[in-house]
Amino acid sequence: MSMLTPPGMGGKYRIKGDRYPRMRRSRGRGKVIASSVAAVVALAVIGWGTLQLIDIFSGGDKAASASDGSARTTDCASASASASRAAKQAEPLPSPGSVKVNVLNATSRAGLAKTTADALKKRGFKIGKVGNAPKALDKKVKKTGVLIGAPGTDTAAGLKVLGTQLDGADIRHDKARKGGDVDLVIGEKFKKLVKEGAATKTLAKLSKPSPSPSATRC
């Protein structure tokens, strides 16, 4: 045995001269290590791809949510503007006591102006002139009546209030007219005023109309 040969080793592991035995690993163990490394790399690639897909889909959801939120904000702003305009247009109408009415009879039935004026007075209206209609309108009003007033928002409101007392009357604005009083010219189809309860309900609806329902929740 050579002095270079470790104790307990002999045979093919015996060192002779300048030749040394080659200690080789088992080929099977190398294959196992290579397979393990490949599996780890494959899992890492799959995990990275999964994270990328999650980010893509998450980003899409966020973009869609942002788009829906922007559209909802626009719809809410439009609804708010419409409600504001409706509120301005729905200003309370004047009470009957602040509307002065001239009752004029354009029919051939005698006493109609007086009985109508008395009925309006009981409902709170102020009564002005009571008599026959002028020649321009006498026996020429075919409907229930004509409501006439000067141009302007105040007079228009008074005409609207008076219009709740009879059905089917026309409304006219006389540019040459001045003052806030209005005329009720009784026409051929007039029989009587609408029932007081119905007129009161109509006036209440005109003063405070119900807001239109909105499909968008803000």
Protein Blocks (a to p, Z undefined) as FASTA:
>chain_A
ZZklcghiahjllcghjbccdddddfklmmmmmmmmmmmmmmmmmmmmmmmmmmmmmmmm
mmmmmmmmmmmmmmmmmmmmmmmmmmmmmgccddfklpccddddfbfbehklmmmmmmmm
mnopacfddddddfklgopafbfbdcdddedjklmmmmmmmmmmpghiacdddfkbgcjb
dcddddfklmbdcdfklmmmmmmmmmmccddddfbdZZ
